Amino acid sequence: MDRNALLSSQIVHHSLGLQKNEKVLIEAFDVERIEIIRSLIEEIQKIGAYPIVTLRDNQVISDLLLNASKEQIELWTTVDKYQMETVDAYIGIRGSHNLYELSDIPGEIIQTYNQIYQREVRFLTCVKQKKWVILRYPNPSFAQLANMSTRKFEQFFYDVCTVDYKEMSNAMTPLIELMDQTDIITIKGKDTNLQFSIKGESSYKSVGTFNLPDGEIYTAPNKYSVNGYITFNTPSPYGGFIFEDIKLFFEDGKIVRSSANDSRRLEEILNTDEGSRYLGEFAIGVNPHILTPMKDILFDEKITGSIHLAIGECIEGCSNGNHSSIHWDMVLIQREEYGGGEIWFDDQLIRKGGEFVHPNLVNLNPVQLLSLDSK
């Protein structure tokens, strides 16, 4: 089986569990090599389901947004929401030629786009109501961000997206059980000392059913329980700009102060709506193949030895009551070469320097997870 067929099979059967007669929207952004799309169509039709394909270009999206009125965005939302409502499942393939494509769009237009289009089409219709999976697709621009040749990055991409997620899921079970018994989580590290409660919140595995690549365990902090400060050491793209050195200060769940390489731009995003100053997610990354930041959140949030927090909308199933038109993940790598750090569950040290030290969790360390792939 060639690598596109293998990836398509993973998406259709493992990620989405598609059934006969289901309708599937494939939405591809900046994907000029269409082999994966053709392979997905073949695999979907093989089981008697119905594929629909929409091809998009980020330069065109930038042109649409540059001078967009609220009325134009509302019309755009109506059309695409209808399409999303019509299908049973969604596959988003995200290529990108230029991370900065939306960087010159005025902040108030981006905010309106997030509040109307992204919330109505992506959050309330797709994420809340449909089967869905999102993956990046390799191209020279993406390979450059990963500091790899295109050939090497393509091989890395297919390897990391087609790992044995069932075995990874089994290794995650003890961590899920421990999180379900935990009240207070403490995150410590360089310029970081943050506490919050997850008592009563559900915890979940992310093992190729929503994202490819995958490999994280996530929950949601109690909305008003977050106190302290955290500094993220991973570049964080958002709205056509790459944020660096984001630092957030929390009081009773709310971000009361922040700084970054562009603090004004950061504050504009935090002021999007009431929920954008509260957290919607806490997660621990464990994918042993992903070691370094690539300026792409689908990869960076899975980095082994990392944690991430998301400001804004809470994830389906982890409803801490926070709602927003944004969901922005920010990553802190705690491996020693990135400054180290600790995770505490109540009075137990769980992970130190990116390595799990709790005896029930050592199978989530990179050496053990990599051995599963080799079996």
C-alpha positions as CSV (number, residue, x, y, z in Angstrom):
1,M,0.0,0.0,0.0
2,D,1.5,3.4,-1.0
3,R,1.8,6.1,1.6
4,N,-1.2,8.2,0.4
5,A,-3.4,5.0,0.5
6,L,-2.2,4.2,4.0
7,L,-2.9,7.7,5.2
8,S,-6.3,7.7,3.6
9,S,-7.2,4.4,5.2
10,Q,-6.2,5.8,8.6
11,I,-8.4,8.9,8.1
12,V,-11.4,7.1,6.7
13,H,-11.5,4.1,9.1
14,H,-9.6,5.1,12.3
15,S,-10.1,8.9,12.5
16,L,-13.7,9.2,11.2
17,G,-15.1,5.6,11.2
18,L,-17.0,6.5,8.1
19,Q,-20.1,4.4,7.2
20,K,-21.9,3.6,4.0
21,N,-24.0,6.5,2.6
22,E,-22.4,9.1,4.8
23,K,-21.5,12.4,3.2
24,V,-18.0,13.8,3.6
25,L,-16.6,17.3,2.9
26,I,-12.9,17.4,2.0
27,E,-11.7,21.0,2.3
28,A,-8.1,21.5,1.1
29,F,-6.1,24.7,1.6
30,D,-3.0,25.4,-0.6
31,V,-2.7,21.8,-1.7
32,E,-1.3,21.8,-5.2
33,R,-0.3,18.1,-5.2
34,I,-3.7,16.4,-5.2
35,E,-2.6,12.8,-4.8
36,I,-3.9,12.7,-1.2
37,I,-7.3,14.1,-2.2
38,R,-7.7,11.5,-5.0
39,S,-6.7,8.8,-2.6
40,L,-9.3,9.9,-0.1
41,I,-12.0,10.0,-2.8
42,E,-11.2,6.5,-3.7
43,E,-11.2,5.2,-0.1
44,I,-14.4,7.0,0.7
45,Q,-16.2,5.7,-2.4
46,K,-14.9,2.2,-1.7
47,I,-17.1,2.0,1.4
48,G,-20.1,3.5,-0.3
49,A,-19.9,7.0,1.2
50,Y,-20.1,10.3,-0.8
51,P,-17.1,12.7,-1.0
52,I,-17.5,16.4,-1.8
53,V,-14.3,18.5,-2.4
54,T,-13.7,22.2,-1.9
55,L,-10.3,23.6,-2.9
56,R,-9.2,26.9,-1.3
57,D,-6.3,29.3,-1.6
58,N,-5.0,31.3,1.3
59,Q,-4.1,34.3,-1.0
60,V,-7.7,34.4,-2.2
61,I,-8.9,34.2,1.4
62,S,-6.6,37.1,2.2
63,D,-8.0,39.1,-0.7
64,L,-11.6,38.4,0.5
65,L,-10.8,39.5,4.0
66,L,-8.6,42.6,3.3
67,N,-11.6,45.0,2.9
68,A,-14.4,42.8,4.0
69,S,-17.5,44.3,5.5
70,K,-19.5,42.5,8.2
71,E,-22.2,41.9,5.7
72,Q,-19.8,40.1,3.3
73,I,-18.5,37.9,6.2
74,E,-22.1,37.1,7.2
75,L,-22.9,36.0,3.6
76,W,-19.7,33.9,3.4
77,T,-20.7,32.3,6.7
78,T,-24.3,31.5,5.5
79,V,-23.0,29.7,2.3
80,D,-20.3,27.7,4.0
81,K,-22.4,26.9,7.0
82,Y,-25.1,25.4,4.7
83,Q,-22.4,23.2,3.1
84,M,-21.1,22.0,6.5
85,E,-24.7,21.3,7.7
86,T,-25.3,19.2,4.7
87,V,-22.5,16.6,5.4
88,D,-21.9,14.0,8.1
89,A,-18.1,14.3,8.3
90,Y,-15.3,16.8,7.5
91,I,-11.7,16.3,6.5
92,G,-9.6,19.5,6.6
93,I,-6.3,19.4,4.8
94,R,-4.2,22.4,5.6
95,G,-1.3,23.3,3.3
96,S,0.4,26.7,3.6
97,H,2.7,28.5,1.3
98,N,3.1,31.5,3.6
99,L,2.4,31.7,7.3
100,Y,2.1,35.4,7.1
101,E,-0.6,35.5,4.4
102,L,-3.1,37.2,6.7
103,S,-0.6,39.4,8.5
104,D,-1.8,42.6,6.8
105,I,-5.5,42.0,7.5
106,P,-6.7,44.7,10.0
107,G,-7.2,43.3,13.5
108,E,-10.9,44.4,13.7
109,I,-11.7,42.4,10.5
110,I,-9.9,39.3,11.8
111,Q,-11.9,39.7,15.0
112,T,-15.2,39.9,13.1
113,Y,-14.2,36.9,11.0
114,N,-13.4,34.9,14.1
115,Q,-16.6,35.9,15.9
116,I,-18.9,35.2,12.9
117,Y,-17.4,32.8,10.4
118,Q,-15.0,30.7,12.6
119,R,-17.5,30.4,15.4
120,E,-20.6,29.5,13.3
121,V,-18.9,27.3,10.6
122,R,-16.0,25.7,12.5
123,F,-17.0,25.6,16.2
124,L,-20.8,25.4,16.4
125,T,-21.4,23.4,13.2
126,C,-18.3,21.3,12.4
127,V,-16.7,20.7,15.8
128,K,-19.9,20.4,17.8
129,Q,-22.0,18.4,15.4
130,K,-19.9,16.5,12.9
131,K,-17.3,13.8,12.7
132,W,-14.1,15.7,11.8
133,V,-10.3,15.4,11.4
134,I,-7.7,18.0,10.4
135,L,-4.3,17.4,9.1
136,R,-1.5,19.4,7.6
137,Y,0.0,18.5,4.3
138,P,3.7,18.6,3.5
139,N,5.1,21.1,1.0
140,P,8.5,22.9,0.7
141,S,7.4,25.9,2.9
142,F,6.3,23.5,5.7
143,A,9.6,21.6,5.4
144,Q,11.5,24.8,5.7
145,L,9.8,25.6,9.0
146,A,10.8,22.2,10.2
147,N,14.4,22.8,9.1
148,M,14.3,19.7,6.8
149,S,14.6,19.0,3.1
150,T,11.3,18.5,1.4
151,R,12.0,14.8,0.9
152,K,13.0,14.2,4.5
153,F,10.0,16.1,5.8
154,E,7.5,14.3,3.6
155,Q,8.8,10.9,5.0
156,F,8.6,12.3,8.5
157,F,5.1,13.5,7.9
158,Y,3.8,10.2,6.7
159,D,5.6,8.3,9.5
160,V,4.2,10.4,12.3
161,C,0.7,10.4,10.9
162,T,0.4,6.7,10.5
163,V,1.9,5.5,13.8
164,D,0.1,2.8,15.8
165,Y,-2.4,5.0,17.7
166,K,-4.2,2.1,19.2
167,E,-1.0,1.1,21.1
168,M,-0.5,4.8,22.1
169,S,-4.0,4.9,23.4
170,N,-3.4,1.9,25.6
171,A,-0.3,3.6,27.1
172,M,-2.4,6.7,27.9
173,T,-5.0,4.9,30.0
174,P,-3.1,5.2,33.4
175,L,-2.7,8.9,32.9
176,I,-6.4,9.4,32.2
177,E,-7.2,7.4,35.3
178,L,-4.8,9.5,37.4
179,M,-6.2,12.8,36.0
180,D,-9.7,11.7,36.8
181,Q,-8.6,11.4,40.5
182,T,-6.8,14.8,40.5
183,D,-7.9,18.1,41.9
184,I,-5.0,20.6,41.6
185,I,-2.5,20.7,38.8
186,T,0.7,22.7,39.2
187,I,3.0,23.7,36.3
188,K,6.5,24.8,37.3
189,G,9.4,26.0,35.2
190,K,11.4,29.0,34.0
191,D,9.2,32.1,34.6
192,T,6.3,29.7,35.2
193,N,4.3,28.9,38.3
194,L,0.7,28.1,37.5
195,Q,-2.1,26.3,39.5
196,F,-5.6,25.3,38.5
197,S,-8.2,22.7,39.4
198,I,-9.5,19.9,37.1
199,K,-11.8,18.4,39.7
200,G,-15.0,17.1,38.1
201,E,-13.7,17.7,34.5
202,S,-13.4,14.8,32.1
203,S,-10.1,13.8,30.5
204,Y,-9.6,12.4,27.0
205,K,-7.1,10.8,24.8
206,S,-6.3,12.3,21.4
207,V,-5.0,9.5,19.3
208,G,-5.7,10.2,15.6
209,T,-9.4,10.7,15.8
210,F,-9.5,14.5,15.4
211,N,-5.9,15.5,14.4
212,L,-3.1,14.0,12.4
213,P,-0.5,13.9,13.7
214,D,-1.7,13.2,17.2
215,G,-0.6,12.3,20.7
216,E,-2.0,14.3,23.6
217,I,-4.2,13.9,26.7
218,Y,-6.5,16.8,27.3
219,T,-9.0,18.2,29.8
220,A,-10.2,21.7,30.8
221,P,-9.3,23.7,33.9
222,N,-12.2,24.8,36.1
223,K,-12.9,28.2,34.6
224,Y,-12.2,30.4,37.6
225,S,-9.5,28.3,39.3
226,V,-6.5,29.4,37.4
227,N,-3.9,31.5,39.3
228,G,-0.3,32.3,38.7
229,Y,1.8,32.9,35.6
230,I,3.2,31.0,32.7
231,T,5.7,31.7,29.9
232,F,5.5,29.8,26.6
233,N,8.8,29.0,24.9
234,T,7.4,27.9,21.6
235,P,6.6,30.2,18.7
236,S,2.8,30.5,18.3
237,P,1.3,31.6,14.9
238,Y,-2.1,33.3,15.1
239,G,-3.9,35.5,12.6
240,G,-0.9,35.7,10.2
241,F,1.6,36.7,12.9
242,I,4.1,34.5,14.9
243,F,4.1,35.3,18.6
244,E,7.2,34.7,20.7
245,D,7.8,34.6,24.5
246,I,4.1,34.9,25.4
247,K,3.6,35.4,29.1
248,L,0.2,35.3,30.8
249,F,-0.8,36.3,34.3
250,F,-4.0,34.8,35.8
251,E,-6.2,35.8,38.7
252,D,-9.2,33.6,39.5
253,G,-9.2,32.2,35.9
254,K,-8.9,35.5,34.0
255,I,-5.8,36.7,32.1
256,V,-5.2,40.1,33.8
257,R,-1.8,40.9,32.3
258,S,0.2,39.7,29.3
259,S,3.3,40.3,27.2
260,A,4.9,39.0,24.0
261,N,7.0,40.2,21.1
262,D,4.0,42.2,20.1
263,S,2.0,42.9,23.3
264,R,-0.5,45.2,21.7
265,R,-1.4,42.6,19.1
266,L,-1.7,40.0,21.8
267,E,-4.0,42.2,23.9
268,E,-6.3,42.8,20.9
269,I,-6.8,39.0,20.6
270,L,-7.4,38.7,24.3
271,N,-10.1,41.3,24.0
272,T,-12.0,39.4,21.3
273,D,-14.8,38.5,23.6
274,E,-15.5,37.7,27.3
275,G,-14.3,34.1,27.0
276,S,-11.0,34.9,25.3
277,R,-9.3,35.8,28.6
278,Y,-10.1,32.4,30.1
279,L,-8.8,28.9,29.4
280,G,-10.7,26.2,27.5
281,E,-8.1,23.4,27.5
282,F,-5.1,22.0,29.3
283,A,-3.2,19.2,27.6
284,I,0.0,17.1,27.8
285,G,1.9,16.2,24.6
286,V,3.5,12.8,24.2
287,N,4.2,12.0,20.5
288,P,7.8,10.6,20.6
289,H,8.5,11.5,16.9
290,I,7.8,15.2,17.4
291,L,10.7,16.9,19.2
292,T,11.1,20.5,18.0
293,P,8.7,23.4,17.2
294,M,7.6,23.8,13.5
295,K,5.4,26.9,13.9
296,D,2.4,24.7,13.3
297,I,0.1,23.9,16.2
298,L,-1.1,20.5,14.9
299,F,2.5,19.3,15.3
300,D,3.8,21.6,18.1
301,E,1.0,20.8,20.6
302,K,2.0,17.0,20.3
303,I,5.7,17.6,21.1
304,T,7.0,15.0,23.6
305,G,7.7,16.6,27.0
306,S,5.4,19.5,26.4
307,I,2.2,20.9,27.8
308,H,-0.2,23.4,26.2
309,L,-3.0,25.7,27.2
310,A,-5.7,27.0,25.0
311,I,-7.4,30.4,25.6
312,G,-11.0,30.7,24.5
313,E,-13.5,28.0,23.5
314,C,-13.5,24.8,25.6
315,I,-13.2,21.5,23.7
316,E,-16.2,19.3,23.0
317,G,-16.5,16.9,26.0
318,C,-14.5,19.2,28.3
319,S,-17.1,21.8,28.9
320,N,-15.9,24.1,31.7
321,G,-18.4,26.7,30.6
322,N,-16.0,28.9,28.7
323,H,-17.2,30.0,25.3
324,S,-15.4,32.2,22.8
325,S,-15.0,32.7,19.0
326,I,-11.3,31.8,19.4
327,H,-9.4,28.7,20.5
328,W,-5.7,29.4,20.6
329,D,-3.2,26.8,21.8
330,M,0.1,27.9,23.3
331,V,2.9,25.4,23.9
332,L,5.5,25.1,26.7
333,I,8.2,22.4,26.2
334,Q,9.6,21.2,29.5
335,R,12.4,19.0,28.4
336,E,15.8,19.9,29.9
337,E,17.2,21.3,26.7
338,Y,14.3,23.8,26.7
339,G,14.7,24.9,30.3
340,G,13.1,22.0,32.1
341,G,10.0,22.1,34.3
342,E,7.6,20.0,36.4
343,I,4.0,18.9,36.5
344,W,2.4,18.1,39.8
345,F,-0.9,16.4,40.4
346,D,-2.0,17.4,43.9
347,D,1.1,16.5,46.0
348,Q,2.6,14.0,43.4
349,L,5.4,14.9,41.0
350,I,4.2,13.4,37.7
351,R,6.8,14.6,35.1
352,K,10.2,16.3,35.5
353,G,12.3,17.6,32.6
354,G,9.8,16.2,30.1
355,E,10.1,12.6,31.5
356,F,7.3,10.9,33.4
357,V,8.6,9.9,36.8
358,H,5.3,8.5,38.2
359,P,5.7,4.7,38.1
360,N,2.3,4.2,36.4
361,L,3.2,6.6,33.6
362,V,6.7,5.6,32.4
363,N,5.2,3.9,29.3
364,L,4.4,7.3,28.0
365,N,8.1,8.3,27.8
366,P,9.6,8.5,24.3
367,V,11.7,5.4,24.6
368,Q,8.8,3.2,25.5
369,L,6.4,4.7,23.0
370,L,9.0,4.4,20.2
371,S,9.4,0.7,21.0
372,L,5.6,0.2,20.4
373,D,6.0,1.5,16.8
374,S,8.9,-1.0,16.2
375,K,6.8,-4.1,17.2
